[in-house]
Amino acid sequence: MMAKDTSKNKSLAKAKKRARTAAGRFKADNPKTPNVNEAYESASFLQKNWKGLLGAVLIVVIGFLIGSYNQ
């Protein structure tokens, strides 16, 4: 018996994550919005905006280093 290849299943599981309510239960999809699936979460804020956040942090660090150098 051969081992089952689950690499596709793992990558799909990482791509989509089930949305949960505040109580921790799964959210249901709203049938009134056919273009949006509320049962799954979109990518997190950090996953969407990591380049902008990294740039902002670098600017702050460089500004701090220049400011401390001039004192």
C-alpha positions, 0 to 999 in steps of 0.5 A: 500500500502506497502512502497518500500524497497530501501535499496538495491538500496541505497547500489548499488548507493554507490558502483558505481558512474557515472563518469563525464567529466570536464564539469560535463556531464556523461562519456560514456563507450568506446566500444573498451575496453570491460573489462573496464567500463569508465562510472563508477568511481572506488573507490576513492584513500582514499577508496583504501588506507586508511590503508596506509595513517593512518599508515603514519600519525601515524608514523609522529605524533609519530615521532613529539611527540618523537622529542618534548619530547627529546627537 
